[in-house]
Amino acid sequence: MGVFDKVKQMGELNKMRGQAMALQKQLALIKTEVTEDGVTVVVTGDQKIEELTIDGSPNMRVVNALNKALKKSQELAARKMQEMGGGLSGLLKGLGQ
């Protein structure tokens, strides 16, 4: 692979990263609310818990703990994907890109 090809590949990766960041910002604007048995949960489209209310009382301690657990789970899943094939770059190689 020549220098030009590497530069072109980096440009494509930067473009994909920008698109992914824009998508994440759009997903953060989507909100889903579920209320059941006195518990209300609001989750954003980027899988973050925004609000948890139990019998009318907000509980940010639980929200913070749940969001930390979700983030850790996502990081572990990403690490596992990299081990199994290089994550996105492994997927692209598998597709012949």
N, C-alpha and C positions, 0 to 999 in steps of 0.2 A: 504494500500500500504506500503510495507516494505522499509527500507532504501536502499536496493539494487535496488529495482524498481525505487525509486526516482533518484538514481545516474544514472541508465541506461537511464531514461527519460531525465535527464539533458544532458547526453552525446548525445542523439539523437537530442535534441534542439540545442546544440552547433554545431552539424554536419549540421543541416538544416540551421542555421544562416550562417555558413561558405559557404554553397552552394549558399545561397541567395546573399551573398556579392560577390562571384565569378561571379555569373550571372549578378549582377549589373555592375561590372567592364567590362564584355563583352558587355553589352548593351550600356555602355557609349562610346564604340568604334564605334558603328553603327551611321552613320550620314545620315540624309535625308535632301535634299536641294530642296526647291521649289522657283521658281521665277515667279512672275506674276505682271504685271502692274508696273514694276520698283521696286518692293519690293522682296528682297531675304531673306528667312528665312532658317537657318540651325538648325535642331533639332536632339539631340542625342537619341539613343534607350532607354535611361533611362528617357526620357521626360523632358530634359532640353534644353532651347533655347541657342544655342551656338553663333549664329550670326544673326543680323538683319540689313540689308542694305536697305536704301530707296534712290532710284535714285543715287546709287553709294556711298552714305555716310553712314558709319556704325553708329549705334545708340545704344551705350552700356547702356545709361540711361533707354531706353525702355526694353532692354534685362534684365537688373537687376530687374526692376519692375515686368516684366512678370514672371521671375523665382521665385521671392518672392511670387507672387500671386499663382503660381502653387504649391509651397511648402506648403503654408498655406492651400490651398485646399486639398492637400494630407493628411496633418496632421488632418484636420477636418474630412475627410472621414475615416481615420484610427480610430479616436476617436469614431465616430459613429458606426463603425463595432464592436469595443470593447463593446460599450453599448448594441448592439443588440445581442451579443452572445460570447463575449470574443475574438474576432479576430480569429487568427489562432488556438489558443487552443480551442476555442468554436467550430470551424469547425472540428477540429480533434475529439473532444468529440462527435460531431454529427455523425461522420463517424465510431464511435466505436473504435477509436484508443486509 
